Amino acid sequence: MGGDEMAVALHSLFLWLLLLVGRRRRPDAASPAEPGRLGKARSRRRAAEEEDVRRRRALFCRVWAPAAGAETRGILLIVHGLNEHSGRYLHFAEQLTSCGFGVYAMDWIGHGGSDGLHGYVPSLDYVIEDMEVLLDKIMLENPDVPCFLLGHSTGGAVVLKASLYAHIRTRLEGIILTSPAVRVKPAHPIVGAVAPIFSLIAPKFQFKGANKRGIPVSRDPAALLAKYSDPLVYTGPIRVRTGHEILRISSYLLHNLKKVTVPFVVLHGTADRVTDPLASQELYTEAASRHKDLRLYEGFLHDLLFEPERDEIAADIIGWMDRTLGLQAV
């Protein structure tokens, strides 16, 4: 391992430990107890506290920095998509650092190097909370450096929802959404009806058999092979709670598109079979943001940064970040 790789590994380990210590407790959601229900209220509180302890696990993060001595023009925090992990974005991160951008990336709970049952996300709000903790860390390490968020697929939904919170939005220069999961429909209407119930009764239950060959998300056979042979990529059946969380955040976003005010660019392939490019068009149309952009790529599939034209996609993203920084400087 070279010196630069060792430095990245040590920094990642440091972030991993810091986030383990720094993750905040969720407030007790139990309502004030009536005298006759004190025992039940205590039981609910205890259950909530036990869940909180189970959830407060280590979060694995990566960081890539521009070459020593180079000015850091901005920071991009990458939030990966469902079932993948931050390490898949190495090539894109190298392109960013060569252009003067620092890059941070985190693995969701239950994903990649982070703790938790593989492929299980008890709440996507936890991902937002974890992202906010890392954002705090980034701001401390890089004072006055502009910060962007990038979210892919369900990670795009997470980033978009996070941007609706004023205390997060005001700290961002803008967000980049690749193939965001803005509109997700259940396979059958009855699934949507029973999902909330089953997510409470059997949250870790798995719906279908794993598709080892994987959904076609790239037109590059090598990229597909690399993804679905990666042991850190979850290829098992989706878990009930995880699926319900995706439906829940999608519904929330569709009801709040007009409240989006953050500068953003959304990129989507027209042949995407995982998320809906028409929903990205709807986001672009409905959002109240003054600075917004929509890029549709004819015939491209879901994983835009792993398509044969990945360098073109990366250049479009970096170009948008450059222009956004230019607008802020005016």
Secondary structure, DSSP 8 states (H G I E B T S, - for coil): --HHHHHHHHHHHHHHHHHHHH------------GGGHHHHHHHHHHHHHHHHHH-----EEEE---TT----EEEEEE--TT--GGGGHHHHHHHHHTTEEEEEE--TTSTTSSSSTT--S-HHHHHHHHHHHHHHHHHHSTT--EEEEEETHHHHHHHHHHTSHHHHTT-SEEEEES--SS---SSHHHHHHHHHHHHHSTT-B-S---TT-----S-HHHHHHHHT-TTS--S--BHHHHHHHHHHHHHHHTSGGG--S-EEEEEETT-SSS-HHHHHHHHHH---SSEEEEEETT--S-GGGSTTHHHHHHHHHHHHHHHHHHHH-
